[in-house]
Amino acid sequence: MIKQVFTHQPILKKEDIGRKKDKKRAENWKDTVRRIWWLMEHRKWLVLIVILLVIMTSLLGLIGPYIIGHIIDHNIMTKEFDSLGQKLLLLIAVFTALSLLTYVSAYMMVGIAQETVYKLRMQLFSHMQKLPIRFFDERQHGEIMSRMTNDIENMSKVLNSSFIQFTSSIVTLLGTVIVMLTLSPLLTLLTMVIIPVMFLATRWITNRTGPLYKMRQQALGEMNAYIEEIISGQSVVKVFSQENAVIDGFEDKNRAVRERGFWSISYSGFIPKVMNGLNNVSFAIVIGIGGLLALNGQGVTVGTIVIFAEYARQFTRPLSDLANQFNEVLSALAGAERVFSIIDEKEEPELRLQQHTDKIIGDIAFKDVTFKYNDNQQNNVIHHISFNLPAGESLALVGATGAGKTTIIQLLNRFYDITGGSIEIDGRLITDIPRDFLRRQIAYVLQDPVLFDGTIRDNIKYGDHTASDDKIIQAAKNANAHDFIMRLQDGYDTLISGEESQLSQGEKQLLSIARALVQDPVILLLDEATSSIDTVTEMKLQEAIDRLMAGRTSIIIAHRLNTVKKADKVVVLAQGEIIEQGYQQELLKQNGLYSQMVHSSAGDFDELLD
C-alpha cells in the first residue's frame, strides 16, 4: 500500500506544482490574508495588545539565558555567591512572568480567533441565502458543507496558535541576533552559516506542500459531499443492493484524501527533521569553536558559550517553528480561498429593493418565453411558451417528465431568469417586482415536502412568523392536518425534523398545505403535490388543496386525472413546447390529445405522452 502511495504520480504533476503558478498563488494568498485581517479589524486594538504581550514574552525569553550566563561567569566561575540568591529570584520572576504573559496572550488570541471565525461563518451563511438557486443546483451540497465546517475550522486552528507563533518567532529571531552580535560577532557569524541552507530547504519543501494542501482540501470536500449524498439516499442504496458499489466509490474518494494528505504531510514532515539536524550542527559549531576561543583566551567566557549555545537553539527553533507553522498556514489559506470563493459568488440581483406596496391581483401572462439553464447549453429547455391565466383561475400543466413543467414554475418564482420573451403579473414584468415581495405572494408546494427541525407549530408558521395560534390551528384544520397533529403526544409542540420518520409522506404534505394557508398567498404553485400517497390520504389532501386554491391563481403540475380535471385551463407540454392549451370544456370538445388522454385513462395518464 505504501508503495502505491509513493508511485501515485498524478498527485505530483508538474502543472500542479510548477513555478508558473507561484506568482498567481502568492497574489491570491496575499488577497486572502488581507481579507482575513479585515475580518479581524473590529478587534484591532486587542490584536495590538496581543502583539505587545508576545513581544514582551519573547524579550523575557531572551533575558533568561543571559542571566544564566551571567551567573556562571560572575558567581559560579568566581565562586562569589553573595548575589546568587537575588539573581536566582530574578530568574524565577522572569520565567514566571514569561509563563503568565504567554497564557494571557494565548487566552486573548483565542477570543479574537473565535470572534473572527464566527463573523466569517455568519458572512458565508448569510451570503449563501442571497445566492441564486443555480449555485446550489450546480454544486454538491456536501462539498459546500465542507467549506462551512472543515475549511473554516482549519482557519480557526491557525488563528488560535500560528498568529502568536509567527509574531513570537520573528521577535525572538531579531532579539537573538542583536544580543548575539553584542556578545560575540564571530560566534554570531558561525551560527548564521546554516541560515541559507535552512532557507533553501524550507523553500523547496513549501513550494510543494502549498498546492498539495489545496488539493487535499478539495479531495476532503469531495469526500464529504459523497458521504452526504449516500447518507441522504441510504434507502435507495439498500433497495437496489448497491452497498458494495458505494463502498467502492467511497474507497476512491478516501484514497484521494489519503494520498494527498500523505504527500502534503510527508513533505511538511521533512521540515522539522531538517531543522533539527541543522540545529544540532549549529550547536556543535558554537560549542566547538567557542570552546577553542575560551581556551585561547580570545574574549569568550564559559558563560558566553552557555548563552550562545542556548541562543543558537533559540535562533534555529523560531526558524523551525516558522517553517512548521507555514505549512499549517498554507492549509488554512487554501481553505480560506475556498470559503471566499463562495462569498465572491454573485448574489441574486435586486434581492432587496425598496418595499413594493402595490397589491398583486394574480393575472399571469407568459409571452413567447424561452429559457436555457446556462450559456453552454445548446438548446433551450422551453421554447416560445405563451399562455394567459386570469386572476383566481387555475391552470394544469400536463406533460411527460422533462417536458418543462417544473421549469415554468421556477421561472415564475424567479429561481432563474428567462432567456427570451417576458413574464408578466398584473401586466407588469416580474423583473420589475422585487424578488422578496414577489415570493411572499407565492406559495410553492413541492412533491417532496420539506420540513425543518423544530415544532409542528414552527413549521406551519414558517412563511409568517407573526401568525397567531388561532390562525395556525385554523390553517391545520383547513388542511385536514389538525386531527393527526392532536394525536401526537405533544400536539402542535411536537418536535420534528426534515427526516422525521414519525410522520408519513401524506402527513408531511398536509403540513405543507397548512403552511401555505398560513402564508395566505395570492398565487399558488403545486408541483405534483398529490403524488406518491395512498388513496385515502389523497382524498384528504385534495380537499385541503381545494380549500387552498379557492379564490387564488393556481398553477398545478399533476399526473393524476382527478387533480387535472379540477383546473379551469390546461396546457399540454411536450419537449418544452406547448402542443395544446385551453379551458377544460373547450379541449374536451375538440377531441384533441388532451381529450383522448382523459377518455383513455383511468387515473394516471402521463405515460400517454411518452
N, C-alpha and C positions, 0 to 999 in steps of 0.2 A: 504493500500500500504506500509506504514511504517512497519507494522507487517511482510509483505512479505520480506522486505529487511532484517529485523533482524533475520528472520528464514531461510534465504538463506544459508544453510550450506556449499555448495561446495566452497564458497568464502574463508572459513576459514579452509580448510582441513589441517591436520597436516603435510602432506607431502609438503605443500606449505610454511609452516612457522616453520617447525621443526628445532631443533638445529643442526641436522646433516648437514644442508646446510649453517650454519653460516660461517664456516671456508672457504668453497669454495667461498661463496658470497663475503666475505671480501677480498679474494685474487683477485677475478675478479674486485672488485671496486678499489683496490689499483692499479691494472694494468691500469684501465680506467683513474684514476686520473693522473697517470704518463704520459699517452698518451695525456691528455688534457694539462698538463704542457708542454709537448714537442711542442704542437701547439702554446703555449704562449711564448716559449723560445726566439723567434725572437724579442720579446718586453720585455725581462727580465729586462733591465735597467729601463724601465718605471714601471714595476711591483715593482721593489725595491723602486723606488721613491714613488709609491702609498703606499707601506707598511710603509715607513718612515713618510709620511704625516698622515697615520692612527695612528701610534704610537704617533705622536705629538698631534693629536686631542684627543686621549684617555688620554694623560697626562694632557692636558688642562681641560678635563672634570673632572679630579681628583682635580685639583688646585682650581676650582670654589667653591666647598663645603668647602674646607679647609679655604679659605678666608672668607667665610660667618661665619664659626665657630669662626675664629679669631676676626672678627668684633663684634660678640655677646659677647665674653669673654673680649675683651680689649677696646671696645668702648661703647657698649650698657649697659653691666652689670656695668661697672665702670663710665659710664656717661662721658667718655672722647671723645669728638667729634672733637678735633683738626685735627687728622689724618684721620677722617672718609671719607672726600671728596676724598683724594688721594686713599684710599682703594677701594672706590666705582668706581673711574675711572679705577683702575687696574682691578676690577671685570668686568667692561664693556669691557675693552680691551681684557680680557681673553675670554669672551663669543663671542666677535666679531671675534677674531682670530679663535676660535673654529668653528664658522659658515663658515668663509671663507675657512679654510683648509678642512672642510668637503665637501664643494661644489667642490673645486679643485680636491680632491682625487676621488670623485664620477665622475666628468667630465672625468678625465683621465682614470678611470677604464671602463667607458662606451666605450671609444675609443678602449681600449685594448680588451674588450669583443667582440665588433663588428668585429674587425680585426680577432680575433681568430675564431669566428663563420663563417666569410667569408672564411677563409682559410679551415675550416672543410667542408663547403658546396662544395667548389671547389674540395677538395680532394675526397669527396664522389662522386660527379657528374663525375669527371674525371675517377675515378676508375670504375664506372658503365659502361662507354664507352668501357672499356677493358675486361668486363666480357663476358663469352660465352652466346649465345642465350639460352642455357639450364637454366641459372639462372633466366631469365625473364619468361620462359615457366613454371617454377615450382612455381612461386610466383604471388600473386595478385598485380597488378600494383598500386592499391590504397594503399596497405599496404606499398609498397616501398616509395610512395609519402609521407605517414605519417612520415616515418623516416626522410625524407628530410626536412619536414616542422615542424611538431609538436615536434618531439624529439629534433631537433636542436634548436628550439625556446625555449624549456624548459632550455636547456643548456645556452642559451643567457641570460635568466632572472636570472639564478643563478649567472653567472659570473658578471652580472651588479651589483648585490646587495650583494649576500651572501659572496663573497670573502672579501669585505671590512668589512661586519658584523662579519665574523669569526675572522678576524685579530683584529678588534676593541674590540670584546668581550674578547679575550684572553689577550690582553694588559691591558684592564680595570680590569679584574679579578686579574691579577698579581699585578698591581699597587695598587688596592684597598686593597688587603691583606697586602702589605708592609706598607701602610700608617696606616691601622687599627692596625696592630701589634705595630707600633710606638706609637700610641695614647693610646691604652689600650689592652693588651694581653687578659685580661679576657673577655671583650666585644667581642673581635675578636673570641675567642673560642665559646662563646654563639651564635654568628652569624653563625658560621660554623656547628652548630649542625644539621642544616637542609640539609647539602650537601649530606650525604649518602642517605637520603630519596629522594632528587631530582635525584640522580644518578640512584637509583633502579627504580624509577617511569619512568624516561626517557628511561632507557634500556628496560624495559618491553614493553613500547609503541613502540619504534623504531624497536624492533625485529619483530613486527607485521606489522608495516607500510611499511618496506622495500620491502618485497615480494608483498605486496598489490599494491604499486605504480608500480612495474614492471608489474603486471597483468593488472593494469589499462591502462598502455601504450600499452600493447598488445591488449587489447579489443578496445582501441581507434583506433589502426592501422587496426584492422579487420573491424570496422565500416566504416572507411574512404575508405577501399577497396570496401566494399559493395556499398557505395554511388557512387564511381567512376564507378563501374560496371553497376549499374542501370541507371545512367545518360547517359552513353555512349550507353546503349541498350534501351533507353526510347521508341523508335519507336516500338521495338519488344514487349515491355511490353504492350503498348497500343493496338497493333494489336491482341494480344492474351488475352486482357482484364485481365491482371494479376496485376492491380493496388492494389487490396486488398491483394494479396499474397505477393507482395514486401513490402507493408506497414507492414504486419505481420513479414516478415523477418527482416525488419529494426527495428521493435519493440524489437525483440530478441537481436539484436546487441546493440541497445540503452540501453536496460535493463542491459546488462552485463556491459556497461560503467558506468551506474548509480549506480549499486550495488557495483562494485569495487571502484568507486570513493567515494561512501558513506562510505564504511568501511575505506578506506585509510584516508579520510579527517576527519572522526569521531574519529578515533584513534589519529591522529595527533592533533585534536582539544582538546583532553584531556590535552595536554602538557601545553598550556597557563593557563588553569584553575587550574591545579595542581600547576604550578609555582606561579601564583598569590596568591593562598591560602597559600603556604609555605612562600611567600614573606611577606604576612601580619603577619604570625606567627613570622618570624624573626624580623619584625619591632616592634611588640608588646614586644618581648623579650628584644630588645635593649632599648626601651623607659621605660619599667617597671623596669628592673634591673638597667639600667643606672640611672634612677631617684632615686632609692633607694641608689645607691652608691654616687650620688651627695648630697643627703640629709644627708648622714652619713659622708660626707667629706672625702671620700676614693679616692681622686685623680682624680675624674671625675667632669668636669665642665658642665655647661649648653651648652656651645659652643661645647664641646666634644660630648655631647649627640646628638646635632643637626647634627654635622659632621657624627657621626656613623649612625644616622637614614637615612641620605642621602646616605652614603656609603653602608648601608645594602640594600637599594633599588638598588644602582649601582652594588652591588655584585650579587644579585639574578637576576637582569634584563639581564646581559650578559648570565647567565645560561639559562634563559628562551629563549633569542634570539638564543643562540646556538641550543637549542632543536628544536625551530620552524624552523630555517634555515636548520637544519639537515634533516628534512622531505622534504624540497624542494630540498636539495642536493640529497637525495635518489631518488626522482623522476627524477632529471636531470641525475643522474648516470645510472638509468635504461634506459633512452632514449639514453644516450651515448653508453651504451653497445650494443643497437640495431643498432646504427649507425656504430660502429666499427666492428660489426659482418659482415656487408656488405663489409666494407673496407678490412676485412680479407679474404673475398672470393677469391679463386684462379683465377687469370687472365687467359685469353687465352694464352697458351704458344706460344712463338715465334711470338708474335704480332708485335714486332718492331725489325727485324733483319737488317743486313746491306743491302743496296739497291741492289735489284735484277735487273741486267741490260740485261739479255738475253731476247730477244724478244719472246713472245709466239705466236706460229702459230695457235694453236687451235685444234690439234689432241687430242681426248678424248678416254680413254680406261678404262672401268670398268672390273676388273679381279676378279671373284669369291668373290664379295663383300657381306659381311653380316653385319648387324647392329641391335642393340637394344638400346633404349634410356637410360637405366640405368641398373646397375648390378642386381637390384631387379626384373627386368622383366625376366620372364622365357623363353619366346620365342622371337626369332629375328623378327624385323619388316620387313626386307627384307632378302632373302635367296639366296646366291650364284648367284648374279647378274653379268652377263658378257655381254658386248657389246663393239663395236668399232665404233667411229664416226670420220671419216676423217675431216680435217680442211675444212671449207667452206660449209660443208653439214649440213642438218637439220634432226633432229630426233623427232618423235612424240611419246610421252608416252601415251598409251591408257590403261584405266582400270577403274574399279568401284572405288567408294570412299573407301579409306583405303587400296588400292592395293599397295601403296608405291611410287606413282609418285612424290609427293612433297618431300618426304624423299630423293629421289635420287638427286633432285636439291639442297636440303640443304646440302647434303654430298659434292656435287661438290663445293659449296660455302664455305665449311668447317665451317658451323654453328655447325656441330657435326663432330666428327672423327669416322671413321669406326671401327667396332669390329673385322672384319677379311677381308682378301683379300687385294686388292690395287686399288687405283685410280691414273691414270697417265695422265698427259698433256704433249704432245710432247715427250712421252717416259720417262718423269721424274715424280717421285712420288710427289703428291701435298703436302705431308708433308715436302718436301724439298724446297717448294716455300713459301716465306714469305706471311702470310695471307694478309697483306695490299697490296702487289704487286699483288697477285692473284686476289683479289676482285676489283682492279682497272681495270683489264682486262675483268671483267664480268659485264654485265648489267642484272638486275633482275627486270622484270616487273610483278607485282603481280596482282592477280584477283581483289582485292580491292585496288585501287591506294591510295598512301599515299602522302599527300601534307602537307607543313609546313607553319606556319604563315610567311607572307612576300608577296612580289610581285610575279606576274607570272614569271617575269624575274628571280628572285631569285630561284624559284622552278625549272625552266628549266635548269639553270646552276649549280644545286646543286652538280652534280658529277664533275664539272670542273669550279671552281670559277674564273678561268682566261679567260673563254670564252668571246669573243667579242660580241657586239650586232649583228653584221652581222651573226656570227655563230649561235647565239640564234634564230634569225629570220629565217634563212635558215632551221634550225632544226624544228622549228614550222611549216614551210611550208611543209617540207617533211612529218611531222606527221599529216598533214591536220588540224592543230590547229590554223594557222595564221588568218584565216577568222573570227572565232568566238572570238579570242582574240581582234582583231581590232574593233569588235562590242561593246566591253566593254567600259565603259566611259573613263577609263584611259589606255586602251590598255595593253601593257606589264608592266605598272606600277600599274595595278590594285592590290589592296591588297586582299589576300585570306587567308584562314586558313584551317586546316585539316577538319573542319566541315562546310566548306563554302557551303551554300545552293544555292548560286548564280550559281554554276556550276553543270551541270548534271554529272552522273556517266561516261557517254561516253566522255564528255569533259575533265574530270579529267584524264581518261585513255589516251586520246590524249596527254595531258601534260606529262604524264609518258613516253610515246613513245618519245616525243621531248627531254625529259631529258636524255633518253638512247642514242639518236642520238648525243647529245652534248658530252656525255661521250666517244663516238666512241669506243665501246668495241670490243674485239676480239671474245668473247663468249657471246651469248645472251640466256637468260633463260626466257621463257614466261610461267607463271602459270595461265592458263585459262584466258588470257588477254581479250578475246572477249566474255566472259560470261555475262549474265545479262544486255544486252544492246539491243536496237531496231535494226531492220534490216538495216535501212539507216545508222545509226552510225556504225554498224558492217562493212558495206562496206568501209566507210572512214577509220575505224580502221584497217581493213585488208589491205588496200592499204598502210597505214603507216607502218604496220608490214612487209609487203613485202619489202619496201624500207629499213627498219631496218635490215632485215635478209640478204639482198644482200651481198654476199662475207663474211659472218660471220658464224662461227659454232654455230648452234642454237639447243636448246632442248625445245620442246613445249609440254606443258600439255594442252590438249584441249578435249572438249566433242563434238564439232561441226564438222561435216564431212568435211565442206569446208576448215576448218583450217587444219585438219589432212591430207587431200589429197595433200596439198602443201608441205608436208615433204618428203624428199628423202627416209628416213628409218622410220620404225615403230617398236616399241616394245610394245607388249601386255602383261600387268601385271595382275596377279590375286593372291591375298593374299601374296603379297611380293615376288612372283616368276615370272620369265619370262616364258610364255607359247607359245609365238610365236614372231619371230623377222625377219626382213629382209627389202630389198628395196620394195617400193610400188608395182612395177610391178611384182616382184617375189611372194609376198604374194597374190596378186590378182589372179595370175595364179594357185596357189596351192590349191585354193578352200578350204582354212582352215577357222579358226574362223574369222580372220580379213576380208577375202573376203566375208564371209557370212554377217558380220556386214555392210559392205559397200553396198552390194546389197539389204539388207533388211531394211536399214534405210534411211529415207528421210531427216534427219537432225541430231538430237542428237541421239547417239546410245550407250551411256554408260550404259543405263538400260539393254542392252542385256547381259552385263557381270555380272549382279547381280545373 
